[in-house]
Amino acid sequence: MIGIKVKDNESIDRAINRFKKMITRSRRLVEYKERQQYIKPSEERREAFKKSVRDERRRRRDDY
């Protein structure tokens, strides 16, 4: 479980920002959102292939 300790003379806003940074760095929120909906493994592979094709096209376009 992720938690922070508020330091002496630290504002609540700054503590909240530190907490948000810890959440984003730990990727907990991303994992939570991914688990909201089940995606079949074949669909994951298909989407990964499509993404790789798009990335390759972008790289080739930038090379010219």
ChimeraX commands (.cxc) that place a marker at each C-alpha (Angstrom):
marker #1 position 0.00,0.00,0.00 radius 0.5
marker #1 position 1.29,3.41,-0.96 radius 0.5
marker #1 position 1.37,6.13,1.63 radius 0.5
marker #1 position 3.31,9.22,2.55 radius 0.5
marker #1 position 4.14,10.98,5.78 radius 0.5
marker #1 position 3.52,14.70,5.91 radius 0.5
marker #1 position 6.73,16.46,6.87 radius 0.5
marker #1 position 6.96,19.28,9.39 radius 0.5
marker #1 position 5.94,22.65,7.93 radius 0.5
marker #1 position 4.75,21.00,4.70 radius 0.5
marker #1 position 1.49,22.13,3.16 radius 0.5
marker #1 position -1.25,19.63,2.42 radius 0.5
marker #1 position -1.17,20.57,-1.27 radius 0.5
marker #1 position 2.49,19.68,-1.54 radius 0.5
marker #1 position 1.91,16.37,0.26 radius 0.5
marker #1 position -0.95,15.56,-2.12 radius 0.5
marker #1 position 1.29,16.31,-5.11 radius 0.5
marker #1 position 3.97,13.98,-3.71 radius 0.5
marker #1 position 1.33,11.29,-3.28 radius 0.5
marker #1 position 0.12,11.74,-6.87 radius 0.5
marker #1 position 3.68,11.41,-8.17 radius 0.5
marker #1 position 4.15,8.20,-6.21 radius 0.5
marker #1 position 0.92,6.80,-7.67 radius 0.5
marker #1 position 1.90,7.61,-11.25 radius 0.5
marker #1 position 5.44,6.25,-10.84 radius 0.5
marker #1 position 4.21,3.01,-9.36 radius 0.5
marker #1 position 1.74,2.56,-12.27 radius 0.5
marker #1 position -0.97,1.40,-9.85 radius 0.5
marker #1 position -3.62,3.57,-11.49 radius 0.5
marker #1 position -2.73,2.30,-14.98 radius 0.5
marker #1 position -2.96,-1.28,-13.79 radius 0.5
marker #1 position -6.31,-0.57,-12.16 radius 0.5
marker #1 position -7.72,0.90,-15.37 radius 0.5
marker #1 position -6.43,-2.02,-17.44 radius 0.5
marker #1 position -8.18,-4.49,-15.16 radius 0.5
marker #1 position -11.52,-2.73,-15.52 radius 0.5
marker #1 position -12.21,-4.54,-18.77 radius 0.5
marker #1 position -11.00,-7.95,-19.89 radius 0.5
marker #1 position -9.22,-8.06,-23.23 radius 0.5
marker #1 position -8.62,-11.38,-24.90 radius 0.5
marker #1 position -4.96,-12.26,-25.46 radius 0.5
marker #1 position -5.52,-12.47,-29.22 radius 0.5
marker #1 position -6.90,-8.92,-29.21 radius 0.5
marker #1 position -3.91,-7.71,-27.19 radius 0.5
marker #1 position -1.53,-9.23,-29.74 radius 0.5
marker #1 position -3.52,-7.71,-32.60 radius 0.5
marker #1 position -3.44,-4.25,-31.02 radius 0.5
marker #1 position 0.29,-4.57,-30.29 radius 0.5
marker #1 position 0.91,-5.47,-33.94 radius 0.5
marker #1 position -1.14,-2.50,-35.15 radius 0.5
marker #1 position 0.79,-0.21,-32.81 radius 0.5
marker #1 position 4.12,-1.52,-34.08 radius 0.5
marker #1 position 3.03,-0.91,-37.68 radius 0.5
marker #1 position 2.01,2.67,-36.83 radius 0.5
marker #1 position 5.28,3.31,-35.03 radius 0.5
marker #1 position 7.28,1.92,-37.94 radius 0.5
marker #1 position 5.42,4.17,-40.38 radius 0.5
marker #1 position 6.15,7.19,-38.18 radius 0.5
marker #1 position 9.84,6.30,-38.02 radius 0.5
marker #1 position 10.06,5.89,-41.78 radius 0.5
marker #1 position 8.20,9.15,-42.38 radius 0.5
marker #1 position 10.58,11.02,-40.08 radius 0.5
marker #1 position 13.66,9.53,-41.79 radius 0.5
marker #1 position 12.93,11.23,-45.10 radius 0.5
marker link #1:1,2 radius 0.2
marker link #1:2,3 radius 0.2
marker link #1:3,4 radius 0.2
marker link #1:4,5 radius 0.2
marker link #1:5,6 radius 0.2
marker link #1:6,7 radius 0.2
marker link #1:7,8 radius 0.2
marker link #1:8,9 radius 0.2
marker link #1:9,10 radius 0.2
marker link #1:10,11 radius 0.2
marker link #1:11,12 radius 0.2
marker link #1:12,13 radius 0.2
marker link #1:13,14 radius 0.2
marker link #1:14,15 radius 0.2
marker link #1:15,16 radius 0.2
marker link #1:16,17 radius 0.2
marker link #1:17,18 radius 0.2
marker link #1:18,19 radius 0.2
marker link #1:19,20 radius 0.2
marker link #1:20,21 radius 0.2
marker link #1:21,22 radius 0.2
marker link #1:22,23 radius 0.2
marker link #1:23,24 radius 0.2
marker link #1:24,25 radius 0.2
marker link #1:25,26 radius 0.2
marker link #1:26,27 radius 0.2
marker link #1:27,28 radius 0.2
marker link #1:28,29 radius 0.2
marker link #1:29,30 radius 0.2
marker link #1:30,31 radius 0.2
marker link #1:31,32 radius 0.2
marker link #1:32,33 radius 0.2
marker link #1:33,34 radius 0.2
marker link #1:34,35 radius 0.2
marker link #1:35,36 radius 0.2
marker link #1:36,37 radius 0.2
marker link #1:37,38 radius 0.2
marker link #1:38,39 radius 0.2
marker link #1:39,40 radius 0.2
marker link #1:40,41 radius 0.2
marker link #1:41,42 radius 0.2
marker link #1:42,43 radius 0.2
marker link #1:43,44 radius 0.2
marker link #1:44,45 radius 0.2
marker link #1:45,46 radius 0.2
marker link #1:46,47 radius 0.2
marker link #1:47,48 radius 0.2
marker link #1:48,49 radius 0.2
marker link #1:49,50 radius 0.2
marker link #1:50,51 radius 0.2
marker link #1:51,52 radius 0.2
marker link #1:52,53 radius 0.2
marker link #1:53,54 radius 0.2
marker link #1:54,55 radius 0.2
marker link #1:55,56 radius 0.2
marker link #1:56,57 radius 0.2
marker link #1:57,58 radius 0.2
marker link #1:58,59 radius 0.2
marker link #1:59,60 radius 0.2
marker link #1:60,61 radius 0.2
marker link #1:61,62 radius 0.2
marker link #1:62,63 radius 0.2
marker link #1:63,64 radius 0.2
view
